[in-house]
Amino acid sequence: MLEGGIQTALPLGECVGLVGPERKILNLLGFFCPIPINETRIALSELSDGDVIEVVCDDRETLRDIPLLCKRLNVSLISIEEDSGEFTFLIKNSSFLGDI
């Protein structure tokens, strides 16, 4: 582990310590449906409102499934990035829906 709480090696399928003040990483490389969705749902349920989680996957189905999960759970999907077959989702846990 590097200074400041940055994890240098991520165990598969485990949510690790904070990278920043309110940001966690969930490494789901090598896992396929339904594991990435289930683990993401569990990790989101353990976060405080306003916390951010980075979910890293290599299952192409997550490109469809994680945005749908975020919509269903009323959390904010901040970004999706792809690099060499790995997909990184940045999700903010927030139950705020604004004025309806």
TIMARFI-988267 format. One record per residue: residue in one letter; x, y, z of N, C-alpha, C in turn. Coordinates in pm, whole numbers, padded with zeros to 5 digits, always signed. Each point is the difference from the previous one (the first is absolute). Layout:
! residues N
AXYZXYZXYZ/...
***
This chain:
! residues 100
M+00085-00118+00000-00085+00118+00000+00089+00124+00000/L-00034+00096-00084+00074+00124-00008-00049+00099+00105/E+00080+00101+00021-00035+00107+00093-00132+00064-00041/G-00082+00034+00094-00127+00065-00029-00114-00096-00021/G+00021-00131+00023-00109-00096-00008-00030-00051-00139/I+00092+00018-00096-00023-00050-00135+00046-00145-00006/Q-00091-00089-00038+00029-00142-00008+00076-00028-00130/T+00111-00075+00007+00080-00028-00119-00041-00129-00068/A-00056-00095+00069-00045-00125-00060-00142-00026+00051/L-00092-00022-00094-00140-00018+00038-00037-00147-00002/P-00050-00054+00108-00048-00138-00001-00129-00007-00081/L-00017-00109-00073-00118-00015-00084-00127+00002+00083/G-00097+00079-00047-00132+00002+00060-00009+00060+00138/E+00101+00071+00043-00005+00059+00133+00004+00151-00008/C-00080+00063+00080+00003+00145+00011+00115+00033+00094/V+00090+00084-00048+00117+00033+00080-00017+00135+00066/G+00100+00041+00074-00004+00125+00074-00021+00121-00089/L-00012+00111+00064-00025+00124-00071+00121+00044-00080/V-00023+00048-00122+00105+00056-00083+00012+00148+00032/G-00112+00065+00012-00004+00141+00037-00083+00011+00126/P-00043+00120+00034-00076+00016+00123-00131-00079+00002/E-00065-00018-00115-00128-00070-00004-00012-00087-00125/R+00109-00068-00041-00003-00078-00123+00059-00138+00021/K-00075-00103-00039+00043-00139+00012+00013-00061-00138/I+00076-00110-00009+00015-00074-00125-00052-00141+00020/L-00080-00046-00095-00051-00137-00001+00057-00067-00124/N+00091-00094+00020+00066-00069-00110-00077-00128-00033/L-00064-00002-00118-00078-00117-00042+00053-00059-00129/L+00129+00019-00026+00062-00058-00119-00005-00152+00008/G-00041-00063-00110-00008-00145-00005-00134-00057+00040/F-00091+00083+00047-00132-00046+00040-00103+00033-00108/F-00095-00088-00020-00103+00021-00100-00137-00003+00065/C-00099+00045-00077-00137+00012+00044-00044-00127+00073/P-00062+00016+00115-00054+00119+00064+00091+00059+00109/I+00121-00053+00017+00086+00042+00111+00027+00150+00003/P+00038+00066-00112+00028+00144+00008-00118+00082+00050/I-00120-00036-00043-00119+00076+00042-00028-00024+00148/N+00006-00125+00042-00027-00031+00141+00102+00066+00093/E+00127-00009-00036+00105+00060+00084-00010+00152+00002/T-00035+00060-00113-00018+00146-00006-00117+00043+00087/R-00109-00074-00007-00117+00030+00083+00035-00008+00149/I+00073-00102+00039+00040-00017+00140+00092+00114+00043/A+00099+00033-00085+00093+00108+00034-00072+00133+00014/L-00096+00028-00087-00075+00125+00009-00082+00006+00128/S-00053-00113+00043-00081-00001+00122+00085+00027+00125/E+00131-00021-00010+00089+00022+00113+00060+00140+00003/L-00023+00079-00104+00055+00136-00007-00092+00100+00066/S+00058+00109+00042-00078+00112+00051-00048+00084-00116/D-00103+00079+00024-00050+00090-00102+00110+00098-00041/G+00024+00012-00129+00102+00090-00051+00134-00066-00027/D+00021-00123+00051+00125-00071-00027+00007-00040-00147/V+00121-00016-00050+00023-00038-00140+00073-00134-00002/I-00043-00088-00090+00065-00129-00019+00042-00014-00145/E+00117-00056-00020+00051-00030-00134-00011-00150-00018/V-00078-00043-00100-00021-00142-00026+00075-00035-00128/V+00090-00099+00009+00082-00041-00114-00042-00141-00041/C-00042-00015-00127-00049-00128-00052+00061-00027-00137/D-00009-00126-00045+00037-00032-00137-00111-00078-00072/D-00116-00007+00061-00117-00064-00061-00075+00106-00080/R-00010-00019-00132-00066+00098-00087-00146+00024+00038/E-00064-00098+00060-00140+00016+00041-00018+00111+00103/T+00107+00031+00075-00012+00106+00100-00024+00137-00064/L+00036+00015-00127-00026+00127-00069-00149+00030-00008/R-00080-00105+00001-00145+00016+00000-00055-00012+00142/D+00051-00097+00074-00058-00033+00130+00026+00102+00110/I+00121+00054+00008+00029+00095+00109-00076+00131-00017/P-00010+00057-00122-00085+00119-00011-00145-00026+00040/L-00053-00117-00035-00136-00035+00040-00012-00014+00152/L+00101-00060+00062+00001-00013+00145+00001+00137+00066/C+00083+00090-00051+00008+00135+00057-00134+00072-00009/K-00065-00015-00114-00132+00063-00017-00100-00059+00098/R+00002-00131+00014-00094-00069+00089+00022+00039+00146/L+00127+00021+00038+00032+00032+00140+00004+00151+00027/N-00026+00080-00101+00003+00147+00012+00135+00051+00048/V+00108-00055-00057+00135+00048+00027+00053+00063-00129/S+00104+00081+00012+00051+00074-00115+00116-00073-00065/L-00015-00033-00128+00109-00056-00078+00077+00120-00057/I+00117+00026+00057+00076+00119-00036+00072-00019-00133/S+00062-00117-00020+00073-00023-00125+00018-00148-00025/I+00025-00031-00129+00038-00134-00044+00122+00018-00089/E+00106-00074+00030+00120+00004-00082+00037-00141-00040/E+00059-00015-00121+00046-00129-00049+00147+00010-00034/D+00077-00099+00044+00142-00005-00032+00041-00146-00016/S+00029-00038-00122+00047-00137-00031-00094-00108+00054/G-00128+00020-00017-00097-00100+00043-00040+00007+00146/E+00053+00097+00073-00040+00020+00139-00088+00123+00008/F-00111-00013+00070-00098+00107+00012+00002+00053+00143/T+00009+00131+00011+00003+00064+00131-00123+00090+00013/F-00080-00029+00101-00122+00076+00028+00023+00080+00126/L-00027+00128-00005+00008+00086+00117-00143+00030+00043/I-00036-00041+00121-00137+00009+00048-00003+00077+00132/K-00091+00096+00009-00019+00076+00123-00128-00047+00068/N+00014-00041+00124-00115-00048+00076-00080+00122+00047/S-00117+00016-00054-00083+00114+00036-00146-00036-00021/S-00079+00024+00101-00142-00027-00012-00077+00126-00036/F+00072+00110-00023-00065+00126-00034-00059-00007-00140/L-00130+00027-00012-00067-00005-00129-00032+00139-00054/G+00020+00101+00078-00032+00135-00045-00149+00025+00003/D-00042+00114-00058-00142+00034-00006-00069-00083-00107/I-00112-00060+00037-00075-00083-00096-00130+00069-00032/
***
